[in-house]
Amino acid sequence: MDATELLRHDHRVVEQLFRDYRAAKSDAQRRGVVEILVRELSKHAALEEVLFYPFAAQVLADGHVDQHLAGHRPIKELLLELDRCQAGDPAQDELMERLASAVERHVRDDEDDLMPLLCSQTDEQALRELGQEIDQGKQRAPTRPHPHAPDKPPVLALAAPVVAIYDRLRDRMQGRPRT
């Protein structure tokens, strides 16, 4: 898959997780979905920040990417709040609705604006190679939200691997689901 196809696939997975949350029958099931959602969105955001947006910024070179990147911070802040919730927390439902709305706007902006523009200005081979990098990066990406961490290279490129190791250790110690 090329990078845009891979990211669109991630978007569909996240949309399904929101539906799974709404369909869950117990607090424990909803919490399990939240943990997977936090993990998947955290990895997705990190890979966009480390690989996709820098690539797009080189191709588009007009500051167009900055507004898309800015959309990540409120999503990561909501993810952090959700990550701190416990099963049955009354705030969880409201946070999930706010997150669903923010993610929907972000997905629409990326898929309707940034991705078509990028596809029109770069070649398929470059997008396929970037897709491979993103796919491989999923094994090393942070699994928790870090809204106050740098979101642009070069500092991001240095911080992300260290944060990812820490996140995965925390996940293992807390018995979080692996995806």
C-alpha positions as CSV (number, residue, x, y, z in Angstrom):
1,M,0.0,0.0,0.0
2,D,1.1,3.5,-0.5
3,A,1.2,5.9,2.4
4,T,-2.2,7.5,1.8
5,E,-3.8,4.1,1.5
6,L,-2.2,2.8,4.7
7,L,-3.3,5.9,6.6
8,R,-6.8,5.7,5.2
9,H,-6.9,2.1,6.4
10,D,-5.8,3.2,9.9
11,H,-8.7,5.8,9.8
12,R,-11.2,3.1,9.0
13,V,-9.8,0.9,11.9
14,V,-10.3,3.9,14.3
15,E,-13.8,4.5,13.1
16,Q,-14.6,0.9,13.8
17,L,-13.2,1.2,17.3
18,F,-15.6,4.1,17.9
19,R,-18.5,1.9,16.8
20,D,-17.2,-0.9,19.0
21,Y,-17.2,1.4,22.0
22,R,-20.8,2.4,21.4
23,A,-21.8,-1.2,21.0
24,A,-19.9,-2.5,24.1
25,K,-22.2,-4.0,26.8
26,S,-20.1,-3.5,29.9
27,D,-17.6,-1.0,31.5
28,A,-14.8,-3.6,31.1
29,Q,-15.5,-4.0,27.3
30,R,-15.6,-0.2,26.8
31,R,-12.4,0.2,28.7
32,G,-10.8,-2.5,26.6
33,V,-11.8,-0.6,23.4
34,V,-10.5,2.7,24.9
35,E,-7.1,1.1,25.5
36,I,-6.9,-0.2,22.0
37,L,-8.0,3.1,20.6
38,V,-5.4,5.0,22.7
39,R,-2.7,2.7,21.4
40,E,-3.8,2.9,17.7
41,L,-4.3,6.6,17.6
42,S,-1.1,7.3,19.4
43,K,0.9,5.2,17.0
44,H,-0.9,6.7,14.0
45,A,-0.3,10.3,15.1
46,A,3.4,9.6,15.9
47,L,3.9,8.1,12.4
48,E,2.2,11.0,10.7
49,E,4.4,13.4,12.6
50,V,7.7,11.5,12.1
51,L,7.2,10.3,8.5
52,F,4.1,11.5,6.6
53,Y,3.9,15.2,7.4
54,P,7.6,15.9,6.9
55,F,7.4,14.1,3.5
56,A,4.3,16.1,2.6
57,A,6.0,19.4,3.8
58,Q,8.9,18.7,1.4
59,V,6.6,18.0,-1.5
60,L,4.1,20.8,-0.9
61,A,6.6,23.3,0.6
62,D,4.0,26.0,1.4
63,G,3.2,25.6,5.1
64,H,0.1,23.6,4.1
65,V,1.0,20.8,6.4
66,D,1.2,22.9,9.6
67,Q,-2.6,23.2,10.0
68,H,-2.9,19.4,9.7
69,L,-0.2,18.9,12.3
70,A,-1.9,21.4,14.7
71,G,-4.9,19.1,14.7
72,H,-3.0,16.5,16.5
73,R,-2.5,18.3,19.8
74,P,-6.2,18.4,20.9
75,I,-6.6,14.8,19.9
76,K,-3.5,13.8,21.9
77,E,-4.8,15.8,24.9
78,L,-8.1,13.9,24.8
79,L,-6.3,10.6,24.5
80,L,-4.2,11.4,27.6
81,E,-7.4,12.2,29.5
82,L,-9.0,8.9,28.3
83,D,-5.8,7.0,29.2
84,R,-6.1,8.2,32.7
85,C,-9.7,7.1,33.1
86,Q,-10.6,3.8,34.8
87,A,-13.4,1.4,33.8
88,G,-16.7,2.9,34.6
89,D,-15.4,6.5,34.9
90,P,-18.4,8.8,34.1
91,A,-16.2,11.1,32.2
92,Q,-15.2,8.5,29.7
93,D,-18.3,8.6,27.5
94,E,-18.1,12.4,27.1
95,L,-14.4,12.2,26.3
96,M,-15.0,9.6,23.7
97,E,-17.6,11.7,22.0
98,R,-15.3,14.7,22.0
99,L,-12.5,12.5,20.6
100,A,-14.7,11.0,17.9
101,S,-15.6,14.5,16.8
102,A,-12.0,15.7,16.7
103,V,-10.8,12.6,14.9
104,E,-13.6,12.9,12.3
105,R,-12.6,16.5,11.5
106,H,-8.9,15.5,11.3
107,V,-9.6,12.5,9.0
108,R,-11.8,14.6,6.8
109,D,-9.1,17.3,6.5
110,D,-6.4,14.8,5.7
111,E,-8.4,12.7,3.3
112,D,-10.3,15.5,1.5
113,D,-7.5,18.0,1.4
114,L,-3.9,16.9,2.2
115,M,-3.8,13.5,0.7
116,P,-5.3,14.3,-2.8
117,L,-3.0,17.3,-3.0
118,L,0.0,15.2,-2.1
119,C,-1.0,12.5,-4.5
120,S,-1.2,15.0,-7.3
121,Q,2.2,16.4,-6.7
122,T,4.3,13.3,-6.1
123,D,5.0,10.0,-7.8
124,E,3.4,6.6,-6.8
125,Q,6.8,5.0,-6.1
126,A,7.7,7.6,-3.4
127,L,4.3,7.1,-1.8
128,R,4.7,3.3,-1.8
129,E,8.2,3.6,-0.2
130,L,6.8,6.0,2.4
131,G,4.0,3.5,3.0
132,Q,6.6,0.7,3.7
133,E,8.4,3.0,6.1
134,I,5.1,3.8,7.9
135,D,4.1,0.1,8.1
136,Q,7.5,-0.8,9.5
137,G,7.4,2.1,11.9
138,K,4.2,0.7,13.6
139,Q,6.4,-1.8,15.4
140,R,8.5,1.1,17.0
141,A,6.0,3.9,17.4
142,P,4.9,5.3,20.8
143,T,1.7,3.6,22.1
144,R,0.6,6.4,24.5
145,P,-0.3,10.0,23.9
146,H,2.3,12.6,24.5
147,P,0.7,16.0,23.8
148,H,3.5,18.1,25.1
149,A,6.3,16.2,23.3
150,P,7.9,17.8,20.2
151,D,5.8,17.2,17.0
152,K,8.4,18.2,14.4
153,P,11.8,16.9,13.3
154,P,14.6,16.8,14.3
155,V,13.7,16.7,18.0
156,L,10.7,14.4,17.4
157,A,12.9,11.9,15.5
158,L,15.2,11.7,18.5
159,A,12.4,11.5,21.2
160,A,10.0,9.1,19.6
161,P,12.1,5.9,19.9
162,V,12.8,6.5,23.6
163,V,9.2,7.3,24.3
164,A,8.1,4.2,22.4
165,I,10.3,2.0,24.6
166,Y,8.9,3.5,27.7
167,D,5.3,3.2,26.5
168,R,5.7,-0.4,25.6
169,L,7.2,-1.2,28.9
170,R,4.3,0.5,30.7
171,D,1.8,-1.4,28.4
172,R,3.4,-4.7,29.4
173,M,3.5,-3.9,33.1
174,Q,-0.2,-2.8,33.0
175,G,-1.4,-5.8,30.9
176,R,-2.6,-3.5,28.1
177,P,-3.7,-5.2,24.8
178,R,-1.2,-5.5,22.1
179,T,-2.2,-4.6,18.6
